[in-house]
């Protein structure tokens, strides 16, 4: 399987939760240079919410 971790050359958001009893993990890299990581379900949800609001899709909508 290919490494799905985002990099500056391949920006994006990657979330992993191998099983229901395992805490989620996430990493994000935006083309604007912002990076973030999170561990635990609540922190991953916050990272996804922030990414959606301020990076990734938000850049496409506003051109920031």
N, C-alpha and C positions, 0 to 999 in steps of 0.2 A: 504494500500500500504506500502511496506517496505521502510524504510529510505535508500535512495541511496547515502547519503553523504559519501565520502571516509574517511577511518580511517587508522591508521597504520596497523591494522589487516586486513583491506580490502582496499588496495591502489587502486587508480583509479582517474578518472576525472568525475565530475558531472556538467552538465550545465542545467540551467532552464531558460525558457522564456515563461511564461504562456500565453502571448498574444503578437501580433505584436506591441502594444503600450506600453508594459512593458519592461523596461531595462532587459537585460540578467544578470544572476548571475552565478558564477562558483566556484567550489572548487576542489582542487587537492591534493592528497597525494601520494607520490612515495615510493616504498619499500626502497629506499636509504635514506629516512628521510626528503626529501624536501617537503614543503607544500606551497600552495598558494591559495589565494582567489581573486576574481575580481567582480566588479560591473559595469555594463554598457556594451553595445555591443562592443565598441572598446577595452576595457580592457579585456573582455572575449576572444575576438579573439586573442589578444596578449598572454593571458595565454595559450590558446589552441596551438598556434604556438610554444611557448616556451616549453610546455609539450611534444609536438610531436618531437621537435628537441633534447631536452636534457633529457627527462625522458620517462616513459612508453615504447613506441615502440623503442626508441633509445637504452634503456638498453638491450632489447631483441636482437637487431641487433649487438651490439658491446660487450655485456657482461659486461658493466661497472657497 
